[in-house]
Amino acid sequence: MRFRHRAAAGFATLLLPFAGLVGLASPAEAATSATATFAKTQDWGTGFEGKWTVKNTGDTTLSSWTVEWDYPSGTSVTSAWDADVTSSGTHWTAKNKSWNGTLAPGASVSFGFNGSGTGSPSNCKLNGGSCDGGTTNPSDSAPSAPGTPTASSITDTSVKLSWSAATDDKGVKNYDVLRNGTKVATVTTTSYTDTGLTAGTSYSYTVQARDTADQTGPVSGAVSVTTTGGGTDPGTGGDKVKLGYFTEWGVYGRNYHVKNLVTSGSASKITHINYAFGNVKDGKCVVDDTYAAYDKAYTADQSVSGVADTWDQPLRGNFNQLRELKAKYPNIKVLYSFGGWTYSGGFAQAAANPAAFAASCKSVIEDPRWADVFDGIDIDWEYPNACGLTCDTSGAAAFKNLMAALRSEFGSDYLVTAAITADASSGGKIDAADYGGASAYVNWYNVMTYDYFGAWDKTGPTAPHSPLTSYSGIPKAGFNSADAIAKLKAKGVASSKLLLGIGFYGRGWTGVTQAAPGGTATGPATGTYEAGIEDYKVLKTSCPATGTVGGTAYAYCGSNWWSYDTPATIGTKMTWAKNQGLGGAFFWEFSGDSSNGELVSAINSGLS
């Protein structure tokens, strides 16, 4: 989500500089009573995700482990988690972290990494000895991926899963069934009934085969299952979510207040508001601008209720205005959003202790002064295990762990949501974190399907910042809404948990000589608050749309080229969202709309 300043929606996958990592100690004494097996869990052509699993097969505790292997020239590790990995030429060494080196008899531990190239590991050693049945034996390949499971006999508490068999040169021994990325069963057949589930809850299932040498192959595709019962929540089969972000700082230069939601007519056409942004400091949720949040006094004509604030009333500011709005429109739910582009650097420390972070967030939201205002929490981490304003190295599982802790702390009575990347490029930001696994803990994701292109690329090429679909000449593959939604579905996120993002603003260049997309430029066009960006309410008259591309609008006026959504293109996007079975739509942010709320109206009518 944009916060005062904004750069690109997301580009390169995080690469860890292995040359700068601390060197490893010498391999420990050979331990032939342990195995190390390799599996390629994802493959996107030019790169892949790999996983090593170390298992103690002996009867004494293993105090540490070091795995070594060789890659052919052109194949390398680019980032890793849950192990310290270094290289010497084509020889790679991985040593346990301080917290996962001890393995009791029968226990196992895995570490993963992203790699480039197409080669396979060879000459595997574990603690200086043989890896004992690892994939280094060319005569014993790992099994193939099973077929994507199909779900049947779904009840409030159970689901039956079936899948087509995997293949292996020496034979498949059994299958691991994974629910939300965690193994829940090992079976010898190609079906399994999972029980003890929660009614009205979404789960993601995959399957992984094991051969007779206990090697695991790649995981299958994911199937998303929602159990029956449990009532109907917005975004999971009931009314479509129509959510807008209200910015805390908008009450200053933008002079946009909660009452504007009433006067514009928007309040009667939305279901949810995300209040942005709370800060993340020292691993905890905190209120950012306390004056705007709960101290600023409103006169009678400025307030939603028409009653002036007094000097001694317990709560003023935006929080009190939201309270008054909810009294007037009881259907509206309000979530407190933490993070954003500027404040996401604090999530790394939060991810180190998710339970403490979740507890701090709940204490903010349940502060007695405004405990009735907020109905949930929204997390806007830009971006887990990838780069935004700063680069995060918390690991692929950090986001899932954070969302699990929030759901555990807040329970089922609160909404728990997250704004997430829409970078669907191969090996991009969607691939950097476990959004599929984390989806089990959220009510929905706000997929930020905007800011794909903009004048941070000063010379262009000109391109729409929020394309619905790809088009001939698009500057980067995977940078469009349809690809992002498809990729998230493929990772096991239910359609009903995905909201399509709409920007109530345009991005533009100047020095452009052609009207069609793909032109060159000399820099960002002038904007009211920031170069290269302007509100819809300004652009609709200053530079009216002259064409459409990829399901969104663009405008060429003078030497300026802008892209933005109009009521017509929003209508197209809402039809698409309904056809995809999405949970609804959200937008950034209210103050960019016209005074009569025409973009909110387009979302409302398009989803109705």
HELIX and SHEET records of a PDB file:
HELIX    1   1 PHE A   18  GLY A   20  5                                   3    
HELIX    2   2 GLU A  248  VAL A  251  5                                   4    
HELIX    3   3 LYS A  259  THR A  263  1                                   5    
HELIX    4   4 SER A  266  LYS A  269  5                                   4    
HELIX    5   5 THR A  290  TYR A  294  1                                   5    
HELIX    6   6 GLY A  317  LYS A  328  1                                  12    
HELIX    7   7 GLY A  340  TYR A  343  1                                   4    
HELIX    8   8 SER A  344  GLY A  346  5                                   3    
HELIX    9   9 PHE A  347  ALA A  352  1                                   6    
HELIX   10  10 PRO A  354  ILE A  365  1                                  12    
HELIX   11  11 ALA A  398  PHE A  410  1                                  13    
HELIX   12  12 LYS A  429  ALA A  432  1                                   4    
HELIX   13  13 TYR A  435  ALA A  438  1                                   4    
HELIX   14  14 SER A  439  TYR A  441  5                                   3    
HELIX   15  15 SER A  481  ALA A  490  1                                  10    
HELIX   16  16 SER A  495  LYS A  497  5                                   3    
HELIX   17  17 TYR A  536  SER A  542  1                                   7    
HELIX   18  18 PRO A  567  ASN A  579  1                                  13    
HELIX   19  19 PHE A  590  GLY A  592  5                                   3    
HELIX   20  20 GLU A  598  LEU A  607  1                                  10    
SHEET    1   A 4 ALA A  34  ASP A  43  0                                        
SHEET    2   A 4 GLY A  47  ASN A  56 -1                                        
SHEET    3   A 4 SER A 108  SER A 116 -1                                        
SHEET    4   A 4 SER A  76  TRP A  81 -1                                        
SHEET    1   B 5 ASP A  84  SER A  88  0                                        
SHEET    2   B 5 HIS A  91  LYS A  95 -1                                        
SHEET    3   B 5 THR A  66  ASP A  70 -1                                        
SHEET    4   B 5 SER A 122  LEU A 126 -1                                        
SHEET    5   B 5 GLY A 129  SER A 130 -1                                        
SHEET    1   C 3 THR A 150  SER A 152  0                                        
SHEET    2   C 3 VAL A 159  SER A 162 -1                                        
SHEET    3   C 3 SER A 191  ASP A 194 -1                                        
SHEET    1   D 4 THR A 182  VAL A 187  0                                        
SHEET    2   D 4 VAL A 172  ARG A 179 -1                                        
SHEET    3   D 4 SER A 202  ASP A 211 -1                                        
SHEET    4   D 4 VAL A 223  THR A 226 -1                                        
SHEET    1   E 9 LYS A 284  VAL A 286  0                                        
SHEET    2   E 9 HIS A 272  LYS A 281 -1                                        
SHEET    3   E 9 VAL A 241  THR A 247  1                                        
SHEET    4   E 9 GLY A 584  TRP A 588  1                                        
SHEET    5   E 9 LEU A 498  GLY A 503  1                                        
SHEET    6   E 9 TRP A 444  VAL A 447  1                                        
SHEET    7   E 9 LEU A 415  ILE A 420  1                                        
SHEET    8   E 9 GLY A 376  ASP A 380  1                                        
SHEET    9   E 9 LYS A 333  GLY A 339  1                                        
SHEET    1   F 3 GLY A 523  PRO A 524  0                                        
SHEET    2   F 3 TYR A 505  THR A 510 -1                                        
SHEET    3   F 3 ILE A 533  ASP A 535 -1                                        
SHEET    1   G 5 GLY A 523  PRO A 524  0                                        
SHEET    2   G 5 TYR A 505  THR A 510 -1                                        
SHEET    3   G 5 ASN A 560  TYR A 564 -1                                        
SHEET    4   G 5 THR A 552  CYS A 557 -1                                        
SHEET    5   G 5 GLY A 547  VAL A 549 -1                                        
END                                                                             
